Amino acid sequence: MNMKNIPKMKNILLPAALTVLMMITQCSNDKTGLKDPFNGYFLIGTSVNKAMITGTDPLALPFIAENFNSVTAENAMKWERIHPEPGKYDFALADSIVSFALKNNMAVIGHVLVWHSQTPDWVFLDSLGNPLTREALLDRLKEHIYTVVGHYRGKVTGWDVVNEAVDEDGSMRQTKWLQIIGDDYIEKAFRFAHEADPDAELYYNDYNNEEKAKRAGVIPIIRDLQEKGIRIDGVGIQGHWHLDSPDFSIVDETIGEYAALGVKVMITEMEINVLPTPAWLYGAEISKTAEYRDSLNPYVEGLPDSVQTQLADRYAALFRILLDHSDAVSRVTFWGINDAYSWKNDWPIPGRTNYPLLFDRNYKPKPAYYAVINEVKKK
């Protein structure tokens, strides 16, 4: 909203617009919410999208301020949104997210600088449509990182510098970044990010990197950066998990292994899928999808109590582990504020009704919420 236009609106200021203005300027963390029992353990975060920050859903911002102390832009800082065309940057939505977070004393996580998805094709091409040379793509990458990170210098707590660079077998994912620049594109990205904001924390982020094979590919990346004296502060485990996978003993083991490298460990995009899903769709590779079938969407009318219990037990088991590792775990971020906002409603199978988070579609806490709170109260 343009503050200069408010006097002109006089008595026709709509309630929704007024609500948005009040939320942006007056939201506070005074109330007790999900985040508060975890003070002294780790931050509790959520992803934030356009509908929330613009007030399309007027309940969202007060709810976020009450329950979370860290926010991640769900899409607003990805290359296709913030740098859609050569020489054109659009910071408006991301600026609103950062402003809201800072006014409410929240940590801001920048997501994401280098990724194979949601990056426009033009990034890798010259003006004639030919693939860029290594040096040309490095120049383009540096300019992008300097501009975006520089724009938020001193405001963003930490950046997901590189996202999903490792394949399931631990090998380097064959992206255009790798194919054009070479193995050192990760090193270059971290160097550029540190130069753009020397005080910001820098993270490597991935999914399924709790699994042994993929973990074995991530650990050498962290070690290589450390050995070269390049700043890396943490590793993000996305946590796109299921009622039946993974075995959380693997998560326990993984946190210990990453922490042994001297970096922070974060669960960065967490939810627990409750719907039947083919195992080949586990993870978060957004190019993989499957066709809708009624048998894969069994809970349209609501989640049965038996599954609510399974979900609550699953979250309790996970948070038991995270709290045991609170010396290493610095943040747990849920990918959505409630079930209505979860991407798991439409991916990897569009049109389903999923229930993967701690709050239902009416912003009410679910049994899983109380199970999580109970775990921290035991400490």
MIMAR-249158 format. One line per field, with one value per residue (C-alpha): x, y, z; residue in three letters. Coordinates in pm, 1 decimal. Layout:
// MIMAR-249158
x c(X/...)
y c(Y/...)
z c(Z/...)
residuo c(ala/...)
// end
This chain:
// MIMAR-249158
x c(0.0/126.6/122.7/84.9/-252.7/-410.6/-546.4/-713.8/-909.7/-1089.1/-1390.9/-1388.9/-1086.6/-1186.7/-1159.4/-924.9/-689.5/-693.9/-622.1/-319.8/-185.4/-227.2/-68.3/239.9/295.0/174.6/225.1/414.6/548.6/400.3/155.1/259.0/285.0/455.7/795.8/798.4/856.1/1158.1/1340.4/1688.3/1669.3/1625.7/1429.8/1089.6/1032.0/784.1/771.2/586.2/412.0/231.9/-117.0/8.9/220.6/-24.4/-319.0/-521.1/-550.6/-586.1/-535.7/-191.1/41.0/-79.2/-61.3/295.1/405.2/254.6/392.7/723.4/1050.2/1204.3/1066.6/1177.9/1045.3/874.6/925.8/982.8/1364.2/1404.8/1572.2/1259.4/1072.6/1336.5/1539.2/1294.4/1468.6/1821.7/1883.2/1541.6/1498.5/1170.1/1225.8/874.2/732.6/1058.5/1099.8/755.8/849.3/1177.4/1011.9/743.6/1002.8/1233.0/944.6/859.0/1215.2/1229.3/1528.1/1509.1/1633.7/1713.6/1604.3/1773.7/2070.5/2175.9/1935.4/1867.7/1492.4/1295.3/1585.0/1492.1/1647.5/1794.9/2036.1/2241.1/2218.5/2377.3/2184.2/2184.8/2046.6/2376.2/2504.1/2719.8/3088.6/3216.0/3340.5/3021.8/2803.9/3031.4/2995.8/2617.5/2612.2/2832.1/2618.2/2300.9/2440.3/2600.4/2273.9/2035.2/2251.5/2373.2/2015.9/1945.4/2283.8/2244.1/1880.2/1893.8/2027.2/2145.2/2125.0/2058.1/2346.5/2327.2/2023.9/2008.5/2346.9/2380.5/2200.5/2053.1/2368.3/2592.0/2725.6/2704.2/2370.1/2418.2/2283.3/2366.5/2565.2/2789.3/2801.4/2897.5/3103.5/3239.1/3284.7/3382.4/3049.5/2954.5/3278.6/3227.6/2870.1/2975.1/3264.0/3035.4/2772.8/3029.8/3175.8/2827.6/2746.7/3036.2/2807.9/2539.6/2542.2/2576.5/2411.7/2402.2/2045.3/1916.2/1648.7/1711.3/2056.8/1989.5/2018.0/2363.9/2440.0/2343.0/2499.1/2824.7/2808.9/2724.1/2994.7/3284.3/3129.0/3130.3/3483.2/3611.6/3474.9/3619.2/3961.6/3969.6/3877.9/3540.7/3261.0/2990.5/2786.9/2531.6/2364.5/1991.2/1805.5/1477.0/1270.2/1008.2/915.0/636.9/458.0/669.2/996.7/1270.4/1362.8/1433.2/1738.5/1896.3/1811.0/1966.8/2285.2/2296.5/2267.4/2562.3/2774.1/2705.6/2754.8/3093.2/3203.1/3151.3/2847.7/2496.6/2221.3/1876.9/1554.7/1454.0/1132.0/961.0/631.5/513.4/303.4/9.5/-120.9/-30.9/250.1/463.0/811.5/968.9/811.1/969.0/1196.7/1144.5/1247.6/979.2/1010.9/862.7/485.0/212.5/-146.2/-431.1/-618.4/-890.4/-704.3/-414.9/-646.0/-840.2/-901.8/-1097.6/-1353.5/-1096.2/-812.8/-920.6/-830.8/-606.0/-395.0/-396.8/-242.9/18.1/110.0/134.5/355.0/575.6/627.7/692.1/962.6/1126.8/1126.5/1263.0/1568.8/1591.6/1576.9/1846.2/2062.0/1970.4/2337.9/2372.3/2023.6/1973.8/1640.5/1335.8/1128.0/785.4/706.0/373.0/181.7/-107.8/-239.5/-407.5/-72.4/121.6/259.5/186.3/-175.4/-63.2/277.1/372.9/10.3/-211.2/-550.4/-511.1/-611.9/-310.9/-262.3/115.7/159.9/85.7/-212.7/-529.4/-694.6/-872.6/-546.5/-632.8/-359.4/-376.3/-281.6/63.2/103.5/39.2/270.1/553.9/488.3/481.1/828.6/984.2/800.6/973.1/1310.5)
y c(0.0/350.8/540.5/873.9/761.2/697.1/1055.4/1050.4/738.4/926.8/731.2/469.4/284.6/-79.9/-298.9/-539.1/-257.6/-118.3/-465.6/-499.1/-160.5/-243.7/-584.0/-450.7/-168.0/-312.2/-692.0/-792.7/-1103.8/-1031.8/-1321.7/-1674.2/-1887.3/-2193.1/-2024.5/-1928.6/-2266.8/-2311.5/-2000.4/-2111.9/-2414.1/-2299.3/-2061.1/-2165.7/-2045.3/-2052.4/-1974.1/-1660.1/-1597.3/-1319.5/-1391.4/-1365.0/-1052.2/-851.0/-920.4/-1133.5/-1353.2/-1097.7/-1361.5/-1461.8/-1186.6/-1167.1/-1546.2/-1547.6/-1280.4/-1474.8/-1817.8/-1776.1/-1587.3/-1663.5/-1621.4/-1750.5/-1608.5/-1904.6/-1775.1/-1399.8/-1416.7/-1692.2/-1581.8/-1599.4/-1364.9/-1119.3/-1101.1/-1203.7/-1035.1/-916.0/-589.3/-597.7/-660.8/-670.3/-633.0/-519.8/-840.8/-949.8/-602.5/-632.9/-967.9/-833.6/-519.8/-720.5/-956.4/-682.2/-489.2/-805.2/-892.8/-1201.8/-1358.0/-1333.8/-1620.4/-1542.2/-1824.8/-1891.4/-1757.9/-2055.6/-2331.7/-2537.9/-2476.1/-2151.2/-1989.0/-1834.8/-1986.8/-1649.1/-1668.7/-1927.7/-1775.8/-1485.1/-1231.2/-1469.0/-1758.9/-1944.0/-2095.9/-1856.8/-1916.7/-1999.9/-1646.2/-1486.1/-1698.7/-1627.9/-1256.3/-1293.0/-1494.7/-1240.7/-949.9/-1124.2/-1215.1/-876.2/-702.0/-921.1/-981.3/-621.7/-494.1/-676.1/-626.4/-600.6/-715.2/-1080.7/-1309.0/-1582.3/-1701.6/-2036.6/-1978.4/-2303.9/-2531.3/-2898.2/-2937.5/-3309.3/-3607.3/-3899.6/-4110.4/-3837.7/-3722.6/-3363.8/-3284.7/-3216.1/-2861.4/-2583.9/-2422.3/-2725.9/-2787.5/-2431.4/-2313.4/-2641.1/-2794.1/-2465.2/-2289.0/-2358.7/-2210.6/-1902.3/-1853.0/-1865.1/-1623.9/-1377.0/-1394.6/-1330.0/-1036.8/-889.9/-911.4/-1017.9/-1038.3/-1267.2/-1638.8/-1866.3/-2207.3/-2507.0/-2643.0/-2976.3/-3244.7/-3610.3/-3507.7/-3700.8/-4019.4/-4177.9/-4167.6/-3804.7/-3703.7/-3853.4/-3604.5/-3302.3/-3347.2/-3306.1/-2979.8/-2840.6/-2962.3/-2821.9/-2477.3/-2489.5/-2602.5/-2311.5/-2065.3/-1986.9/-1898.1/-2160.6/-2139.5/-2412.7/-2691.1/-2709.0/-3040.0/-2961.0/-3219.8/-3303.5/-3619.1/-3878.5/-4088.5/-4388.1/-4229.9/-4165.9/-4359.9/-4071.3/-4253.2/-4146.6/-3784.0/-3823.7/-3964.7/-3699.5/-3404.5/-3542.7/-3584.1/-3234.3/-3080.7/-3254.6/-3036.4/-2730.0/-2594.8/-2520.4/-2761.1/-2640.1/-2812.9/-2568.9/-2666.0/-2912.4/-3091.4/-3450.6/-3581.2/-3794.2/-3904.4/-4223.1/-4131.3/-4353.9/-4389.5/-4268.5/-3929.6/-3892.9/-3592.3/-3252.9/-3274.3/-3043.9/-3180.2/-3511.6/-3537.4/-3801.6/-3800.0/-3755.9/-4063.7/-4076.3/-4355.4/-4115.5/-3852.8/-4043.6/-3768.9/-3503.9/-3477.1/-3456.8/-3645.9/-3953.7/-3956.1/-4255.3/-4063.4/-3752.4/-3972.4/-4108.4/-3755.1/-3638.7/-3933.4/-3872.6/-3505.9/-3589.8/-3839.4/-3586.8/-3302.1/-3532.7/-3573.9/-3206.5/-3099.2/-3351.1/-3180.0/-2823.4/-2740.7/-2797.3/-2723.2/-2349.3/-2332.7/-2541.0/-2392.4/-2525.2/-2493.7/-2317.7/-2165.2/-2411.8/-2701.2/-2473.9/-2322.3/-2643.2/-2711.9/-3076.8/-3013.3/-2986.1/-3152.7/-3412.0/-3491.1/-3189.1/-3137.3/-3333.6/-3237.8/-3281.0/-3223.4/-3205.2/-2914.6/-2834.3/-2604.3/-2686.4/-2479.8/-2269.5/-2182.1/-2416.1/-2627.5/-2997.0/-3289.1/-3272.6/-2919.2/-3032.1/-3330.5/-3097.8/-2859.0/-3152.3/-3259.6/-2922.2/-2904.1/-3226.8/-3050.8)
z c(0.0/-84.4/243.6/54.4/-78.5/258.6/316.4/-26.3/69.3/350.4/472.6/198.0/333.0/306.0/617.1/437.1/338.0/689.6/824.7/597.2/705.7/1073.1/1031.2/858.2/1104.3/1433.0/1435.2/1744.7/1905.4/2246.3/2238.4/2316.9/2006.5/1864.7/1871.5/2238.6/2407.4/2180.8/2299.0/2392.3/2161.4/1800.8/1580.6/1450.3/1096.4/812.2/443.1/336.4/4.4/-179.9/-45.4/309.9/278.6/65.5/293.5/53.3/359.8/641.8/911.8/793.4/913.3/1275.7/1288.1/1153.8/1400.2/1688.8/1603.2/1418.6/1464.2/1126.4/774.8/436.8/111.6/-55.2/-410.0/-400.9/-398.1/-656.6/-978.9/-1197.3/-962.4/-848.2/-1173.9/-1448.8/-1741.4/-1820.8/-1638.1/-1467.5/-1095.4/-907.0/-533.0/-437.3/-291.4/-129.9/20.1/181.5/335.4/469.9/607.3/787.4/934.5/1058.6/1217.7/1408.5/1510.9/1291.7/1124.5/744.7/529.1/165.1/-65.1/-307.3/-507.5/-722.2/-825.4/-1135.0/-1110.1/-1132.8/-1314.2/-1652.5/-1964.9/-2064.3/-1771.7/-1958.4/-2309.4/-2494.0/-2701.4/-3000.5/-2799.3/-2776.0/-2449.2/-2249.8/-2198.0/-1851.1/-1792.8/-1920.7/-1692.6/-1397.1/-1467.0/-1482.4/-1159.6/-982.1/-1097.8/-979.3/-637.9/-582.9/-673.1/-472.9/-166.8/-178.4/-185.3/143.3/303.9/680.1/664.0/564.9/838.6/604.5/244.0/84.6/-153.1/-347.9/-358.9/-459.2/-629.0/-548.0/-702.9/-510.4/-559.8/-420.2/-756.0/-873.0/-1035.8/-1406.4/-1414.6/-1657.4/-1376.7/-1360.6/-1734.3/-1827.2/-1528.4/-1395.4/-1051.8/-890.8/-948.5/-586.7/-461.0/-678.4/-556.4/-191.4/-257.2/-435.3/-159.2/112.1/-79.7/-124.3/248.7/473.8/778.9/634.9/712.5/410.1/370.9/141.1/113.0/-23.7/7.2/92.9/212.1/531.0/322.3/331.2/-40.7/-86.3/243.1/117.3/-171.3/43.3/306.1/57.0/-65.0/287.7/353.6/25.3/104.2/454.4/333.7/89.0/361.8/204.3/441.6/491.8/811.3/778.3/589.2/535.6/538.2/366.1/552.1/290.4/477.1/504.6/762.7/659.1/547.6/636.5/946.8/1183.7/1318.4/988.2/1064.0/1407.7/1254.6/982.4/1219.2/1412.8/1100.3/970.4/1313.7/1337.8/1045.4/1261.2/1074.1/1189.0/1090.6/986.7/889.4/621.3/437.8/665.4/635.9/677.1/389.9/506.6/166.4/-20.3/-257.8/-481.4/-334.6/-658.5/-588.4/-245.6/-215.2/-376.4/-739.5/-878.7/-1232.8/-1114.3/-1108.3/-1131.3/-1250.9/-1006.0/-888.6/-623.0/-446.9/-387.1/-233.8/32.8/292.9/103.4/384.2/662.1/823.0/1023.8/1391.6/1338.4/1086.9/1306.5/1574.5/1335.6/1231.0/1591.6/1687.0/1384.4/1467.5/1833.0/1735.9/1507.2/1758.1/2024.8/1803.3/1711.0/2074.2/2162.8/1899.9/1994.5/2032.5/1656.5/1518.9/1480.0/1298.2/1207.0/925.4/825.8/455.0/500.3/790.2/779.4/572.7/319.0/223.2/180.6/-164.8/-90.7/-188.4/-550.9/-572.1/-677.8/-758.8/-828.1/-671.1/-349.3/3.7/227.3/601.7/654.8/899.3/1263.4/1198.6/1005.0/732.1/994.6/1172.8/1457.9/1619.8/1540.1/1767.0/1604.7/1739.7/2096.4/2049.0/1948.8/2238.2/2476.5/2364.2/2441.5/2776.8/2876.6/2857.0)
residuo c(met/asn/met/lys/asn/ile/pro/lys/met/lys/asn/ile/leu/leu/pro/ala/ala/leu/thr/val/leu/met/met/ile/thr/gln/cys/ser/asn/asp/lys/thr/gly/leu/lys/asp/pro/phe/asn/gly/tyr/phe/leu/ile/gly/thr/ser/val/asn/lys/ala/met/ile/thr/gly/thr/asp/pro/leu/ala/leu/pro/phe/ile/ala/glu/asn/phe/asn/ser/val/thr/ala/glu/asn/ala/met/lys/trp/glu/arg/ile/his/pro/glu/pro/gly/lys/tyr/asp/phe/ala/leu/ala/asp/ser/ile/val/ser/phe/ala/leu/lys/asn/asn/met/ala/val/ile/gly/his/val/leu/val/trp/his/ser/gln/thr/pro/asp/trp/val/phe/leu/asp/ser/leu/gly/asn/pro/leu/thr/arg/glu/ala/leu/leu/asp/arg/leu/lys/glu/his/ile/tyr/thr/val/val/gly/his/tyr/arg/gly/lys/val/thr/gly/trp/asp/val/val/asn/glu/ala/val/asp/glu/asp/gly/ser/met/arg/gln/thr/lys/trp/leu/gln/ile/ile/gly/asp/asp/tyr/ile/glu/lys/ala/phe/arg/phe/ala/his/glu/ala/asp/pro/asp/ala/glu/leu/tyr/tyr/asn/asp/tyr/asn/asn/glu/glu/lys/ala/lys/arg/ala/gly/val/ile/pro/ile/ile/arg/asp/leu/gln/glu/lys/gly/ile/arg/ile/asp/gly/val/gly/ile/gln/gly/his/trp/his/leu/asp/ser/pro/asp/phe/ser/ile/val/asp/glu/thr/ile/gly/glu/tyr/ala/ala/leu/gly/val/lys/val/met/ile/thr/glu/met/glu/ile/asn/val/leu/pro/thr/pro/ala/trp/leu/tyr/gly/ala/glu/ile/ser/lys/thr/ala/glu/tyr/arg/asp/ser/leu/asn/pro/tyr/val/glu/gly/leu/pro/asp/ser/val/gln/thr/gln/leu/ala/asp/arg/tyr/ala/ala/leu/phe/arg/ile/leu/leu/asp/his/ser/asp/ala/val/ser/arg/val/thr/phe/trp/gly/ile/asn/asp/ala/tyr/ser/trp/lys/asn/asp/trp/pro/ile/pro/gly/arg/thr/asn/tyr/pro/leu/leu/phe/asp/arg/asn/tyr/lys/pro/lys/pro/ala/tyr/tyr/ala/val/ile/asn/glu/val/lys/lys/lys)
// end
